[in-house]
Amino acid sequence: MFYLKEHLMSLFGLSDREARLYLAALEFGESPVYQLAKQTGTNRTTAYDILARLVEAGFVTRHKKNGQIYVVPESPDLLLKRYELKMQRLANLVPDLNALHLSSSARPHIKLYEGAAGIQAALNHALTCKSGLVNACLSMAEILEQPGLETIERFREERVRLNIELRVVRAREEDVTDIWGTDHNLKRELRYAPDLDSFSMTMFIYDDYVNLLSSRRENFGLIIQSEEFAGIQRYLFERLWKSSKKA
């Protein structure tokens, strides 16, 4: 009996009490509510509530006889036919549902991350890169302030562990300390942008994502998932990369 109840709960979404009452109705056939309540250890008021849900779901019917409410279980064969009919209806809907899904996936997805924790979450998203290459325009002064050196070092360790290459362009005037240079062991190549005093924020480009980290003043991260937007940003980055000086 236990395995039958478990299958009813998983296949049809019945609660424990609903499954027990339906199984009792199958076992005893047409029965008054009070008898099924007694067999399942359910108080009568609760049994009436459960019965109403089972009637609505098509598991049982009810009628009045001799002043009492009787429960009649539906045949399991009938339940199977209803289930097969629902599956057929779902199968007929699948082409339209797939078309809707594809339409939605083609749209850009934009997510805003606020505060220090948000910036860190946006930064860590770059570690999901599947292509193995992240291009970046990095503001050293801003990123040292937030999310900070310790967070960036943890990000670097995880990036290397995941075998993700980083090509980064920085503004030489903005470098406040001699760190994060070209290091092939750390899978990082640095170039300096020509005629640029500073980047106002940090940008990562990978897969179909453009990932922006603001300064501490504006305090946000922004991730845009768009194949077209990422494509044009990647094109612009490549132009900048070619014109930038090797470190």
N, C-alpha and C positions, 0 to 999 in steps of 0.2 A: 504493500500500500504506500509505503514511504516513497519508493522510486516513482510511482505514478503521480503522487502529489508534486514531487520535484519537477517532473517533466511538464505537468500542467502549468506550474509556475513559470518555468523558463520559456516554454513554447507559446503560451497564450497570455502571459503577463498577469496571471491570477495571483492574488495574495495567498498566504498560507491558509487563512480561514475560508476564503472563497474556494480554494482547491479542495479542502477537507469537506465542505458542505456539498459540493458537487459530487465527490466520490461517494459520500454517504447516500446521496439521492440515487446514484447509479446502483449502489448495493441493495438498498431497501425498496427501490421503485417508488411509485406514487405514495407519498407520505405526508402527514401533517407537519407543519413547521416545527411544532414543539418537539416532535420525535427526532427530527434531524438535529435540532439544537442540543438535545440531550445526548445523542450519539457523538456529536463533535465537541461536547463540552463548552458550548457557546450559550450565553444567556439569550432569552427569546427576543428581546428588543434588538440586540446586535444581529441575531439571525435574520430578522426581517430586513435590516439594512443590507446585509450580505446578499440575501435573496433578490432584492431589488436590483443590485448590480449584476447578478448572474442572469436575471431575466433580460436586462438591457443588453447584455453581451450575447444572448442567445443560447446560454447553456441549459437553462431550465424554463419551463412555463409554470404558471400557477393558476389555480382556480379555487372557488369557494364551494365547499360541500359540508352539509350538516353544521353550518355555522363556523367552520374552520377553514383556514387557508391550507391547501394541499400543494405540494411541489411535485412536478413531473419532470424527470431529467430528459434532455434531448439525447437521441441516439448518438454515440460517438461517430458512427458512420456519417451522420448528417453534419457533425462538426467538421469532419474531414472534407466533405464536399464544400462547405462554406469556406474553409481554409484554402482549398484549391482554387475556388472562385476568386478569392482575394488575391492570391498569388498571380492568377491570370490577369486580373485587373492591373496589378502592379507591373507585370511584364509589359502590358500595353502602354503604361505610362513612362517606362524607362527611356525610350527614345527622346521624348519631350523633356524629361528630367535631365538627361545627359546634355541636351542642347542648352538648357538653362545653365547647367554647371560650367560648360565650356565658355558660354557667354560671360559668366561671372569671373572665371579665371583669366579671361583676356583683359579685364579691367585693372587699372593700377590699384595697388593697396598701399595705403599710407597710414603709418602708426606713429603717434607722438609719445615720447617718453619724457616725463617731467622730473626735474630735480636731480640730485646727485646719483640716487639709485637708478633713475631712468637713464642717465648718461652711461652708467656702467653697464646696464642691461643692453643698451644699443651697441656699445663697444663690443661686448661679448657676442653679439649676433654675428659679427664678422667672422667668428670662429666656425660658423656653420657653412662657410664657403666650400662649395663642391668642386669648383674648377681647379683649386690649388693655387690660385693667384689673386691677391688683393692689391689693387692700386690705391694709393692714398695721397692726398694733399694734407699735410700735417702742420698744425700750428703748435710748435714746441712750447712756447710760453703758456698758451692756453691749456694745453693738455697736461702740462706739469702741475698747473694749478688745480685742474679738475679734468679727469678723475684722479690724477696724481701719479707720482713715480711708481709707487708700490703696485698700484693696479695695472699700470702699463707693463711693468716687468712680469707680472703674473700672466697678462695677456700674451706677452712675447714668448714666455715659456710654453704656454699651451699651443700657440700658433706653430712653434717649431715642432712640438710633439706631434701635431696634426699634419706636419709636412706642408704647410701653407707658405708660399713665397709672398714677400711684401716688397713692392716697388713704391718708394715714397719720394715725393717732392716736397721740399721745405724752402722757406725763405731764409737765406744765410743771415740776414740782419736780425732775424727773430731767434736764432739759436742762442740760448742763454747758458748752455754748458756743452762740453764736448762729449756727447753720448749719442747712441743710436746711429752710428755711421754705417757705411757699407760693411757687411760681414757675411760672407757666404756660408759660414758655419751656422749662422743664425738666420739664414735664408732671407737676408735683407739687403736691398740695394738702394742707396741714397743718391739723389741728385738735387741741385739747387736751382730754383727757378730764376730766370734772368729778370733783372729790373723789377724786383718785387720786394717791398719792405716787410710785408707780413701777410699771412693768411688769417682772415678774421675768425675762421672756424676750421674744424677738421672734417675731411670727407673721405670715406672709403667707398670704392666701387668694386663689386664682385658679383659674379653670376648675373642675376637680373635685379640686383639691389643697389641703391645709392643710399649710403648711411652717413648722416650728418651729426656731428657733435658740436654744440654751440660753446661759446665762452661761458665762464661761470656767471657772468652778468645776466645773460639770457637763460641759461640753466635748462637746456633741453636737449634731447636726442630726437632725431627724426629719421625714420626708415621708409624709403619709397621703393616698392617692388613694382617694377615696370620694365619690360624687355626693351621697349623703345627709349624710355628715359635713360635707362642704364646704358643703352647702346650709344646715345649721343654724348653722354658724359664720358664714356670710355674713349670715344673718338677724340674728344677735346683733351682728355688726359694724355693720350698718345701724342698729340701735337705738342703739348707742354713738355712731355718727357723727352722728346727728340730735341727740343730747343733748350733744355736745361743742362747744366754743367755737372759732370761727374764729380762726386765728392772726393 
